[in-house]
Amino acid sequence: MTTSATPKISRATSLPLIWIVPLIALLLGGWMIFRAVRDHGPEVTIEFEDGTGVEAGKTQLKHKGSTVGTVTSVDMKPDLSGVIVRVQLQKSAAALARRDSRFWIVRPEIGFSGVTGLDTLLTGVQLAVRPGEGDLAENFTGLEKAPPPVPSKQGRSFFIQSDRLGSLNPGSPVFYREVKVGEVEASRLADDATSVLIRFRVESAYADLVRTDSRFWNAGGFSFKVGLLGAELKNTSLESLVSGGIAFATPEPSDKNGPLAPAAKEETVFKLQTEPEKDWLNWRPKISIRPEESGPDQNPAPKDLSDVMKAK
């Protein structure tokens, strides 16, 4: 009588279940590190006088509404004169790390064009950048507010000479008959430091309104006069009330049938008056303008009122 062999049961060797979770976590962590290294661009260092609100790991660097970097650390300078902010750029934004790039802190601000940086009330302060040219760089000196706008290549630039700057700043409007035709670009002291030179640009469409005999005055704020016939309050616009402004007028020819004064050349210097003389506001010279050059959003103005009536 034969006996059947007892089958041997062997347990297949396998990785203990307890190690599966850590292994998955390790692989996931490695993948995240790989992605972070792959997507990272250069790290830049920016010095600010005041770093209020800037936080490591939270504050973002944005350009045209898109996040292009994140603050990795905020440290005091050795001499305690400011802070050193390190920003890790994204790989796609590596070109921002150039010598002439400008960085600044975006905070809520009320200006002539409205409230800017309002979203930072909810998200906290942000860093912003204006791309520059030049060699690649790692160290920058930050600005406390946005830099002046880059001068436009269109239009014509002129200078106003004034005893003081007053409320005129980059972006302050320039008016002709209470219509905005340009804006202030920059200002500096005159070479002898006895006055201020204010550069402004008039749009191409309206550049010929500025003649060699044009008169300019300060249109910022408001004036209040009380006389025998009552009180009078004057103000050009809310925009100029907040940010200051310049207005100008051009005289008619002294001879009714004579020519106008020549159009002012680029960088002609004019004197800024405190307020206009009475007859300046009555000047009504006929000067051809080209509103179609102001941009695609503006429709060409009719040549005279009869064109409007015909259209109706």
ZADO-1210 file (C-alpha; in nm, 4 decimals, padded with zeros to 6 digits):
<atoms>
<atom x="00.0000" y="00.0000" z="00.0000" code="MET" pos="1"/>
<atom x="00.1510" y="00.3237" z="-00.1091" code="THR" pos="2"/>
<atom x="00.1070" y="00.6514" z="00.0718" code="THR" pos="3"/>
<atom x="00.0547" y="00.9765" z="-00.1189" code="SER" pos="4"/>
<atom x="00.3147" y="01.2472" z="-00.0694" code="ALA" pos="5"/>
<atom x="00.2072" y="01.5374" z="00.1458" code="THR" pos="6"/>
<atom x="00.1993" y="01.8511" z="-00.0696" code="PRO" pos="7"/>
<atom x="00.4279" y="02.1304" z="00.0428" code="LYS" pos="8"/>
<atom x="00.2684" y="02.4694" z="00.0538" code="ILE" pos="9"/>
<atom x="00.5125" y="02.7587" z="00.0225" code="SER" pos="10"/>
<atom x="00.4188" y="03.1246" z="00.0686" code="ARG" pos="11"/>
<atom x="00.5186" y="03.3459" z="-00.2205" code="ALA" pos="12"/>
<atom x="00.7638" y="03.6095" z="-00.1169" code="THR" pos="13"/>
<atom x="00.6197" y="03.9598" z="-00.1532" code="SER" pos="14"/>
<atom x="00.6910" y="04.3080" z="-00.0307" code="LEU" pos="15"/>
<atom x="00.5280" y="04.3621" z="00.3053" code="PRO" pos="16"/>
<atom x="00.2177" y="04.5794" z="00.2738" code="LEU" pos="17"/>
<atom x="00.3569" y="04.8177" z="00.5324" code="ILE" pos="18"/>
<atom x="00.6271" y="04.9308" z="00.2866" code="TRP" pos="19"/>
<atom x="00.3990" y="05.0021" z="-00.0079" code="ILE" pos="20"/>
<atom x="00.2674" y="05.3332" z="00.1223" code="VAL" pos="21"/>
<atom x="00.6135" y="05.4771" z="00.2067" code="PRO" pos="22"/>
<atom x="00.7431" y="05.3605" z="-00.1305" code="LEU" pos="23"/>
<atom x="00.4613" y="05.5361" z="-00.3155" code="ILE" pos="24"/>
<atom x="00.5214" y="05.8500" z="-00.1097" code="ALA" pos="25"/>
<atom x="00.8936" y="05.8328" z="-00.1915" code="LEU" pos="26"/>
<atom x="00.8281" y="05.7967" z="-00.5629" code="LEU" pos="27"/>
<atom x="00.5755" y="06.0802" z="-00.5576" code="LEU" pos="28"/>
<atom x="00.8142" y="06.3026" z="-00.3649" code="GLY" pos="29"/>
<atom x="01.0947" y="06.2245" z="-00.6070" code="GLY" pos="30"/>
<atom x="00.8720" y="06.3097" z="-00.9013" code="TRP" pos="31"/>
<atom x="00.7733" y="06.6417" z="-00.7440" code="MET" pos="32"/>
<atom x="01.1375" y="06.7275" z="-00.6759" code="ILE" pos="33"/>
<atom x="01.2261" y="06.6386" z="-01.0343" code="PHE" pos="34"/>
<atom x="00.9479" y="06.8603" z="-01.1677" code="ARG" pos="35"/>
<atom x="01.0478" y="07.1452" z="-00.9391" code="ALA" pos="36"/>
<atom x="01.4101" y="07.1287" z="-01.0517" code="VAL" pos="37"/>
<atom x="01.3073" y="07.0912" z="-01.4146" code="ARG" pos="38"/>
<atom x="01.0683" y="07.3895" z="-01.4063" code="ASP" pos="39"/>
<atom x="01.2861" y="07.6214" z="-01.1976" code="HIS" pos="40"/>
<atom x="01.4653" y="07.9095" z="-01.3581" code="GLY" pos="41"/>
<atom x="01.7347" y="08.1216" z="-01.1951" code="PRO" pos="42"/>
<atom x="01.7055" y="08.2696" z="-00.8471" code="GLU" pos="43"/>
<atom x="01.7355" y="08.6485" z="-00.8225" code="VAL" pos="44"/>
<atom x="01.8104" y="08.8670" z="-00.5221" code="THR" pos="45"/>
<atom x="01.6280" y="09.1995" z="-00.4860" code="ILE" pos="46"/>
<atom x="01.7037" y="09.4659" z="-00.2247" code="GLU" pos="47"/>
<atom x="01.4158" y="09.6814" z="-00.0967" code="PHE" pos="48"/>
<atom x="01.4122" y="09.9630" z="00.1565" code="GLU" pos="49"/>
<atom x="01.0875" y="09.8297" z="00.3025" code="ASP" pos="50"/>
<atom x="00.9619" y="09.4743" z="00.2715" code="GLY" pos="51"/>
<atom x="00.6348" y="09.5134" z="00.4590" code="THR" pos="52"/>
<atom x="00.3930" y="09.2385" z="00.3563" code="GLY" pos="53"/>
<atom x="00.6466" y="09.0329" z="00.1589" code="VAL" pos="54"/>
<atom x="00.6457" y="08.6714" z="00.2834" code="GLU" pos="55"/>
<atom x="00.8581" y="08.3718" z="00.1892" code="ALA" pos="56"/>
<atom x="00.6616" y="08.0956" z="00.0177" code="GLY" pos="57"/>
<atom x="00.3552" y="08.3160" z="-00.0254" code="LYS" pos="58"/>
<atom x="00.4361" y="08.6386" z="-00.2084" code="THR" pos="59"/>
<atom x="00.4435" y="08.5917" z="-00.5842" code="GLN" pos="60"/>
<atom x="00.6194" y="08.7731" z="-00.8642" code="LEU" pos="61"/>
<atom x="00.3767" y="08.8541" z="-01.1450" code="LYS" pos="62"/>
<atom x="00.4125" y="08.9846" z="-01.4964" code="HIS" pos="63"/>
<atom x="00.1094" y="09.0732" z="-01.7089" code="LYS" pos="64"/>
<atom x="-00.1183" y="08.8947" z="-01.4629" code="GLY" pos="65"/>
<atom x="00.0737" y="08.5668" z="-01.4720" code="SER" pos="66"/>
<atom x="00.2794" y="08.4239" z="-01.1855" code="THR" pos="67"/>
<atom x="00.6435" y="08.4005" z="-01.2942" code="VAL" pos="68"/>
<atom x="00.8162" y="08.3441" z="-00.9608" code="GLY" pos="69"/>
<atom x="00.7811" y="08.2985" z="-00.5864" code="THR" pos="70"/>
<atom x="00.9606" y="08.4588" z="-00.2934" code="VAL" pos="71"/>
<atom x="01.1787" y="08.1983" z="-00.1203" code="THR" pos="72"/>
<atom x="01.3275" y="08.4080" z="00.1601" code="SER" pos="73"/>
<atom x="01.3173" y="08.7533" z="00.3173" code="VAL" pos="74"/>
<atom x="01.6155" y="08.8642" z="00.5275" code="ASP" pos="75"/>
<atom x="01.7380" y="09.1885" z="00.6774" code="MET" pos="76"/>
<atom x="02.0448" y="09.3481" z="00.5235" code="LYS" pos="77"/>
<atom x="02.3540" y="09.3294" z="00.7471" code="PRO" pos="78"/>
<atom x="02.3405" y="09.7059" z="00.8110" code="ASP" pos="79"/>
<atom x="01.9623" y="09.6925" z="00.8796" code="LEU" pos="80"/>
<atom x="01.8984" y="09.9501" z="00.6051" code="SER" pos="81"/>
<atom x="01.6531" y="09.7307" z="00.4168" code="GLY" pos="82"/>
<atom x="01.5617" y="09.3759" z="00.3252" code="VAL" pos="83"/>
<atom x="01.6984" y="09.1184" z="00.0842" code="ILE" pos="84"/>
<atom x="01.4292" y="08.9260" z="-00.1021" code="VAL" pos="85"/>
<atom x="01.5146" y="08.6111" z="-00.2954" code="ARG" pos="86"/>
<atom x="01.2814" y="08.5079" z="-00.5748" code="VAL" pos="87"/>
<atom x="01.2816" y="08.1753" z="-00.7561" code="GLN" pos="88"/>
<atom x="01.1853" y="08.2393" z="-01.1168" code="LEU" pos="89"/>
<atom x="01.0041" y="07.9876" z="-01.3287" code="GLN" pos="90"/>
<atom x="01.2043" y="07.8408" z="-01.6125" code="LYS" pos="91"/>
<atom x="00.9813" y="08.0091" z="-01.8704" code="SER" pos="92"/>
<atom x="01.0550" y="08.3468" z="-01.7086" code="ALA" pos="93"/>
<atom x="01.4338" y="08.3148" z="-01.6998" code="ALA" pos="94"/>
<atom x="01.4685" y="08.6040" z="-01.9470" code="ALA" pos="95"/>
<atom x="01.3405" y="08.8431" z="-01.6778" code="LEU" pos="96"/>
<atom x="01.6733" y="08.8139" z="-01.4959" code="ALA" pos="97"/>
<atom x="01.8462" y="09.0790" z="-01.7063" code="ARG" pos="98"/>
<atom x="02.0455" y="09.3790" z="-01.5981" code="ARG" pos="99"/>
<atom x="01.7911" y="09.6478" z="-01.6909" code="ASP" pos="100"/>
<atom x="01.4834" y="09.4719" z="-01.5501" code="SER" pos="101"/>
<atom x="01.2981" y="09.6647" z="-01.2796" code="ARG" pos="102"/>
<atom x="01.1255" y="09.5043" z="-00.9809" code="PHE" pos="103"/>
<atom x="00.8837" y="09.6722" z="-00.7393" code="TRP" pos="104"/>
<atom x="00.6278" y="09.5938" z="-00.4705" code="ILE" pos="105"/>
<atom x="00.2593" y="09.6222" z="-00.5639" code="VAL" pos="106"/>
<atom x="00.0378" y="09.7627" z="-00.2901" code="ARG" pos="107"/>
<atom x="-00.3092" y="09.9219" z="-00.3020" code="PRO" pos="108"/>
<atom x="-00.2768" y="10.2766" z="-00.4324" code="GLU" pos="109"/>
<atom x="-00.5208" y="10.5499" z="-00.5268" code="ILE" pos="110"/>
<atom x="-00.4197" y="10.7479" z="-00.8322" code="GLY" pos="111"/>
<atom x="-00.5701" y="10.9629" z="-01.1073" code="PHE" pos="112"/>
<atom x="-00.6666" y="10.6555" z="-01.3076" code="SER" pos="113"/>
<atom x="-00.8411" y="10.4875" z="-01.0154" code="GLY" pos="114"/>
<atom x="-00.7415" y="10.2345" z="-00.7537" code="VAL" pos="115"/>
<atom x="-00.4524" y="10.0063" z="-00.8471" code="THR" pos="116"/>
<atom x="-00.3380" y="09.6924" z="-00.6703" code="GLY" pos="117"/>
<atom x="-00.6839" y="09.6400" z="-00.5237" code="LEU" pos="118"/>
<atom x="-00.6522" y="09.2610" z="-00.5511" code="ASP" pos="119"/>
<atom x="-00.3607" y="09.2713" z="-00.3074" code="THR" pos="120"/>
<atom x="-00.6094" y="09.3529" z="-00.0312" code="LEU" pos="121"/>
<atom x="-00.7182" y="08.9880" z="-00.0532" code="LEU" pos="122"/>
<atom x="-00.4012" y="08.8115" z="-00.1673" code="THR" pos="123"/>
<atom x="-00.1388" y="09.0220" z="00.0069" code="GLY" pos="124"/>
<atom x="00.1300" y="09.2289" z="-00.1622" code="VAL" pos="125"/>
<atom x="00.2837" y="09.1135" z="-00.4886" code="GLN" pos="126"/>
<atom x="00.6052" y="09.1785" z="-00.6711" code="LEU" pos="127"/>
<atom x="00.5963" y="09.3051" z="-01.0276" code="ALA" pos="128"/>
<atom x="00.8606" y="09.3331" z="-01.2961" code="VAL" pos="129"/>
<atom x="00.9247" y="09.5345" z="-01.6091" code="ARG" pos="130"/>
<atom x="01.1477" y="09.3271" z="-01.8398" code="PRO" pos="131"/>
<atom x="01.4742" y="09.4879" z="-01.9370" code="GLY" pos="132"/>
<atom x="01.7642" y="09.4235" z="-02.1669" code="GLU" pos="133"/>
<atom x="02.1317" y="09.3617" z="-02.1118" code="GLY" pos="134"/>
<atom x="02.3279" y="09.0700" z="-01.9744" code="ASP" pos="135"/>
<atom x="02.1835" y="08.8122" z="-01.7373" code="LEU" pos="136"/>
<atom x="02.2007" y="08.9256" z="-01.3746" code="ALA" pos="137"/>
<atom x="02.1244" y="08.7921" z="-01.0271" code="GLU" pos="138"/>
<atom x="02.1237" y="09.1021" z="-00.8037" code="ASN" pos="139"/>
<atom x="01.8814" y="09.3928" z="-00.8348" code="PHE" pos="140"/>
<atom x="01.7790" y="09.7045" z="-00.6425" code="THR" pos="141"/>
<atom x="01.4011" y="09.7099" z="-00.6118" code="GLY" pos="142"/>
<atom x="01.1737" y="10.0119" z="-00.6474" code="LEU" pos="143"/>
<atom x="00.9182" y="10.1116" z="-00.3860" code="GLU" pos="144"/>
<atom x="00.6543" y="10.1777" z="-00.6530" code="LYS" pos="145"/>
<atom x="00.5991" y="10.1213" z="-01.0222" code="ALA" pos="146"/>
<atom x="00.8481" y="10.3034" z="-01.2470" code="PRO" pos="147"/>
<atom x="00.7272" y="10.5800" z="-01.4800" code="PRO" pos="148"/>
<atom x="00.5766" y="10.4566" z="-01.8048" code="PRO" pos="149"/>
<atom x="00.8156" y="10.4009" z="-02.0923" code="VAL" pos="150"/>
<atom x="00.8006" y="10.7038" z="-02.3236" code="PRO" pos="151"/>
<atom x="00.5895" y="10.6349" z="-02.6272" code="SER" pos="152"/>
<atom x="00.7562" y="10.6454" z="-02.9664" code="LYS" pos="153"/>
<atom x="00.4420" y="10.8012" z="-03.1131" code="GLN" pos="154"/>
<atom x="00.3394" y="11.1616" z="-03.0755" code="GLY" pos="155"/>
<atom x="00.5594" y="11.4627" z="-03.0084" code="ARG" pos="156"/>
<atom x="00.7437" y="11.5526" z="-02.6873" code="SER" pos="157"/>
<atom x="00.7731" y="11.9026" z="-02.5426" code="PHE" pos="158"/>
<atom x="00.8976" y="12.0594" z="-02.2210" code="PHE" pos="159"/>
<atom x="00.7268" y="12.2850" z="-01.9701" code="ILE" pos="160"/>
<atom x="00.9381" y="12.5102" z="-01.7494" code="GLN" pos="161"/>
<atom x="00.7881" y="12.5758" z="-01.4066" code="SER" pos="162"/>
<atom x="00.9003" y="12.7287" z="-01.0780" code="ASP" pos="163"/>
<atom x="00.8022" y="12.4081" z="-00.8993" code="ARG" pos="164"/>
<atom x="00.6725" y="12.0610" z="-00.9791" code="LEU" pos="165"/>
<atom x="00.3517" y="12.0869" z="-00.7783" code="GLY" pos="166"/>
<atom x="00.1148" y="11.7950" z="-00.8316" code="SER" pos="167"/>
<atom x="00.2404" y="11.7065" z="-01.1797" code="LEU" pos="168"/>
<atom x="00.3630" y="11.3482" z="-01.2064" code="ASN" pos="169"/>
<atom x="00.4184" y="11.0914" z="-01.4813" code="PRO" pos="170"/>
<atom x="00.0749" y="11.0157" z="-01.6211" code="GLY" pos="171"/>
<atom x="-00.0779" y="11.3555" z="-01.5379" code="SER" pos="172"/>
<atom x="-00.3058" y="11.4562" z="-01.8285" code="PRO" pos="173"/>
<atom x="-00.2550" y="11.7314" z="-02.0853" code="VAL" pos="174"/>
<atom x="-00.5757" y="11.9004" z="-02.2052" code="PHE" pos="175"/>
<atom x="-00.6792" y="12.1049" z="-02.5057" code="TYR" pos="176"/>
<atom x="-01.0288" y="12.2518" z="-02.4675" code="ARG" pos="177"/>
<atom x="-01.0784" y="12.0051" z="-02.1786" code="GLU" pos="178"/>
<atom x="-01.0064" y="11.7066" z="-02.4062" code="VAL" pos="179"/>
<atom x="-00.7132" y="11.4901" z="-02.3040" code="LYS" pos="180"/>
<atom x="-00.4545" y="11.4966" z="-02.5822" code="VAL" pos="181"/>
<atom x="-00.1421" y="11.3781" z="-02.4019" code="GLY" pos="182"/>
<atom x="00.0238" y="11.3190" z="-02.0670" code="GLU" pos="183"/>
<atom x="00.3269" y="11.4043" z="-01.8578" code="VAL" pos="184"/>
<atom x="00.6188" y="11.1627" z="-01.8978" code="GLU" pos="185"/>
<atom x="00.8950" y="11.2795" z="-01.6626" code="ALA" pos="186"/>
<atom x="01.0422" y="11.5750" z="-01.4747" code="SER" pos="187"/>
<atom x="01.3822" y="11.6988" z="-01.3602" code="ARG" pos="188"/>
<atom x="01.5558" y="12.0076" z="-01.2299" code="LEU" pos="189"/>
<atom x="01.6880" y="12.2508" z="-01.4886" code="ALA" pos="190"/>
<atom x="02.0644" y="12.2556" z="-01.5352" code="ASP" pos="191"/>
<atom x="02.0964" y="12.5671" z="-01.3166" code="ASP" pos="192"/>
<atom x="01.8493" y="12.4290" z="-01.0565" code="ALA" pos="193"/>
<atom x="01.6380" y="12.7460" z="-01.0707" code="THR" pos="194"/>
<atom x="01.3321" y="12.5765" z="-01.2198" code="SER" pos="195"/>
<atom x="01.1782" y="12.2406" z="-01.3067" code="VAL" pos="196"/>
<atom x="01.1596" y="12.0954" z="-01.6563" code="LEU" pos="197"/>
<atom x="00.8559" y="11.8748" z="-01.7161" code="ILE" pos="198"/>
<atom x="00.8493" y="11.6573" z="-02.0261" code="ARG" pos="199"/>
<atom x="00.5116" y="11.5759" z="-02.1759" code="PHE" pos="200"/>
<atom x="00.3970" y="11.4052" z="-02.4927" code="ARG" pos="201"/>
<atom x="00.1035" y="11.4964" z="-02.7151" code="VAL" pos="202"/>
<atom x="-00.0537" y="11.2197" z="-02.9245" code="GLU" pos="203"/>
<atom x="00.0273" y="11.2191" z="-03.2951" code="SER" pos="204"/>
<atom x="-00.3293" y="11.3110" z="-03.3875" code="ALA" pos="205"/>
<atom x="-00.3144" y="11.6309" z="-03.1834" code="TYR" pos="206"/>
<atom x="00.0538" y="11.7243" z="-03.2065" code="ALA" pos="207"/>
<atom x="-00.0117" y="12.0095" z="-03.4525" code="ASP" pos="208"/>
<atom x="-00.2327" y="12.1818" z="-03.1952" code="LEU" pos="209"/>
<atom x="00.0894" y="12.2846" z="-03.0215" code="VAL" pos="210"/>
<atom x="00.2248" y="12.5935" z="-03.1967" code="ARG" pos="211"/>
<atom x="00.5238" y="12.8111" z="-03.1219" code="THR" pos="212"/>
<atom x="00.2922" y="13.0700" z="-02.9644" code="ASP" pos="213"/>
<atom x="00.0759" y="12.8267" z="-02.7612" code="SER" pos="214"/>
<atom x="00.0159" y="12.9136" z="-02.3958" code="ARG" pos="215"/>
<atom x="00.0214" y="12.6609" z="-02.1111" code="PHE" pos="216"/>
<atom x="-00.1152" y="12.6763" z="-01.7573" code="TRP" pos="217"/>
<atom x="-00.1605" y="12.4540" z="-01.4549" code="ASN" pos="218"/>
<atom x="-00.4962" y="12.2744" z="-01.4742" code="ALA" pos="219"/>
<atom x="-00.4603" y="12.0773" z="-01.1512" code="GLY" pos="220"/>
<atom x="-00.6761" y="12.1311" z="-00.8431" code="GLY" pos="221"/>
<atom x="-00.9512" y="12.3910" z="-00.8461" code="PHE" pos="222"/>
<atom x="-00.9945" y="12.7644" z="-00.7987" code="SER" pos="223"/>
<atom x="-01.2583" y="12.9336" z="-00.5853" code="PHE" pos="224"/>
<atom x="-01.3398" y="13.3018" z="-00.6248" code="LYS" pos="225"/>
<atom x="-01.5932" y="13.5150" z="-00.4434" code="VAL" pos="226"/>
<atom x="-01.7136" y="13.8373" z="-00.6022" code="GLY" pos="227"/>
<atom x="-02.0016" y="14.0794" z="-00.5901" code="LEU" pos="228"/>
<atom x="-02.2061" y="13.8548" z="-00.8174" code="LEU" pos="229"/>
<atom x="-02.1472" y="13.5392" z="-00.6157" code="GLY" pos="230"/>
<atom x="-01.8960" y="13.2571" z="-00.5882" code="ALA" pos="231"/>
<atom x="-01.7262" y="13.0736" z="-00.8735" code="GLU" pos="232"/>
<atom x="-01.5671" y="12.7275" z="-00.8553" code="LEU" pos="233"/>
<atom x="-01.3512" y="12.6085" z="-01.1441" code="LYS" pos="234"/>
<atom x="-01.2001" y="12.2666" z="-01.2070" code="ASN" pos="235"/>
<atom x="-01.0928" y="12.1046" z="-01.5341" code="THR" pos="236"/>
<atom x="-01.1746" y="11.7432" z="-01.4438" code="SER" pos="237"/>
<atom x="-01.1723" y="11.4936" z="-01.1605" code="LEU" pos="238"/>
<atom x="-00.8650" y="11.3376" z="-01.3205" code="GLU" pos="239"/>
<atom x="-00.6659" y="11.6609" z="-01.2963" code="SER" pos="240"/>
<atom x="-00.8015" y="11.7267" z="-00.9472" code="LEU" pos="241"/>
<atom x="-00.6438" y="11.4021" z="-00.8242" code="VAL" pos="242"/>
<atom x="-00.3198" y="11.3961" z="-01.0229" code="SER" pos="243"/>
<atom x="-00.2657" y="11.7474" z="-01.1498" code="GLY" pos="244"/>
<atom x="-00.2699" y="11.8414" z="-01.5145" code="GLY" pos="245"/>
<atom x="-00.1647" y="12.0850" z="-01.7844" code="ILE" pos="246"/>
<atom x="-00.3913" y="12.2730" z="-02.0242" code="ALA" pos="247"/>
<atom x="-00.2980" y="12.4799" z="-02.3254" code="PHE" pos="248"/>
<atom x="-00.4501" y="12.7042" z="-02.5881" code="ALA" pos="249"/>
<atom x="-00.3297" y="12.8294" z="-02.9240" code="THR" pos="250"/>
<atom x="-00.4075" y="13.1814" z="-03.0479" code="PRO" pos="251"/>
<atom x="-00.5732" y="13.2707" z="-03.3739" code="GLU" pos="252"/>
<atom x="-00.3651" y="13.4542" z="-03.6354" code="PRO" pos="253"/>
<atom x="-00.3299" y="13.8255" z="-03.5669" code="SER" pos="254"/>
<atom x="-00.4418" y="13.8787" z="-03.9253" code="ASP" pos="255"/>
<atom x="-00.7782" y="13.7087" z="-03.9741" code="LYS" pos="256"/>
<atom x="-00.6738" y="13.5659" z="-04.3095" code="ASN" pos="257"/>
<atom x="-00.3139" y="13.5128" z="-04.2109" code="GLY" pos="258"/>
<atom x="-00.1407" y="13.1843" z="-04.1318" code="PRO" pos="259"/>
<atom x="-00.1104" y="13.0280" z="-03.7899" code="LEU" pos="260"/>
<atom x="00.2214" y="13.0208" z="-03.6122" code="ALA" pos="261"/>
<atom x="00.4344" y="12.7188" z="-03.7122" code="PRO" pos="262"/>
<atom x="00.3787" y="12.3873" z="-03.5375" code="ALA" pos="263"/>
<atom x="00.6178" y="12.3534" z="-03.2444" code="ALA" pos="264"/>
<atom x="00.9163" y="12.1270" z="-03.2994" code="LYS" pos="265"/>
<atom x="01.0072" y="11.8303" z="-03.0829" code="GLU" pos="266"/>
<atom x="01.1382" y="11.9294" z="-02.7357" code="GLU" pos="267"/>
<atom x="01.0333" y="12.2950" z="-02.7627" code="THR" pos="268"/>
<atom x="01.0293" y="12.4519" z="-02.4137" code="VAL" pos="269"/>
<atom x="00.7220" y="12.6459" z="-02.2948" code="PHE" pos="270"/>
<atom x="00.6609" y="12.8450" z="-01.9779" code="LYS" pos="271"/>
<atom x="00.3908" y="12.7173" z="-01.7408" code="LEU" pos="272"/>
<atom x="00.1548" y="12.9839" z="-01.6064" code="GLN" pos="273"/>
<atom x="-00.0449" y="12.9528" z="-01.2862" code="THR" pos="274"/>
<atom x="-00.3763" y="13.0191" z="-01.4605" code="GLU" pos="275"/>
<atom x="-00.4955" y="13.1259" z="-01.8053" code="PRO" pos="276"/>
<atom x="-00.5610" y="13.4809" z="-01.9077" code="GLU" pos="277"/>
<atom x="-00.9201" y="13.5533" z="-02.0030" code="LYS" pos="278"/>
<atom x="-00.8659" y="13.5843" z="-02.3765" code="ASP" pos="279"/>
<atom x="-00.6802" y="13.2519" z="-02.3938" code="TRP" pos="280"/>
<atom x="-01.0059" y="13.0692" z="-02.3273" code="LEU" pos="281"/>
<atom x="-01.1707" y="13.2491" z="-02.6200" code="ASN" pos="282"/>
<atom x="-00.9114" y="13.1480" z="-02.8797" code="TRP" pos="283"/>
<atom x="-01.0620" y="12.9223" z="-03.1478" code="ARG" pos="284"/>
<atom x="-00.8083" y="12.8647" z="-03.4252" code="PRO" pos="285"/>
<atom x="-00.8933" y="12.6156" z="-03.6980" code="LYS" pos="286"/>
<atom x="-00.6291" y="12.3426" z="-03.6924" code="ILE" pos="287"/>
<atom x="-00.6605" y="12.0138" z="-03.8794" code="SER" pos="288"/>
<atom x="-00.6198" y="11.7067" z="-03.6596" code="ILE" pos="289"/>
<atom x="-00.5891" y="11.3385" z="-03.7422" code="ARG" pos="290"/>
<atom x="-00.7946" y="11.1488" z="-03.4794" code="PRO" pos="291"/>
<atom x="-00.7552" y="10.8231" z="-03.6713" code="GLU" pos="292"/>
<atom x="-00.3908" y="10.8228" z="-03.5561" code="GLU" pos="293"/>
<atom x="-00.4941" y="10.8029" z="-03.1911" code="SER" pos="294"/>
<atom x="-00.5701" y="10.4322" z="-03.2192" code="GLY" pos="295"/>
<atom x="-00.8221" y="10.1862" z="-03.3579" code="PRO" pos="296"/>
<atom x="-01.0667" y="10.2436" z="-03.0724" code="ASP" pos="297"/>
<atom x="-01.1332" y="10.6043" z="-03.1680" code="GLN" pos="298"/>
<atom x="-01.3544" y="10.6987" z="-03.4603" code="ASN" pos="299"/>
<atom x="-01.2446" y="10.9884" z="-03.6819" code="PRO" pos="300"/>
<atom x="-01.4179" y="11.3090" z="-03.5798" code="ALA" pos="301"/>
<atom x="-01.6382" y="11.4839" z="-03.8367" code="PRO" pos="302"/>
<atom x="-01.4880" y="11.7937" z="-03.9930" code="LYS" pos="303"/>
<atom x="-01.7707" y="12.0177" z="-03.8799" code="ASP" pos="304"/>
<atom x="-02.1173" y="12.0115" z="-03.7289" code="LEU" pos="305"/>
<atom x="-02.2860" y="11.9823" z="-04.0685" code="SER" pos="306"/>
<atom x="-02.1348" y="11.6343" z="-04.1098" code="ASP" pos="307"/>
<atom x="-02.3043" y="11.5283" z="-03.7875" code="VAL" pos="308"/>
<atom x="-02.6386" y="11.6642" z="-03.9014" code="MET" pos="309"/>
<atom x="-02.6093" y="11.4843" z="-04.2377" code="LYS" pos="310"/>
<atom x="-02.5339" y="11.1567" z="-04.0617" code="ALA" pos="311"/>
<atom x="-02.8611" y="11.1886" z="-03.8739" code="LYS" pos="312"/>
</atoms>
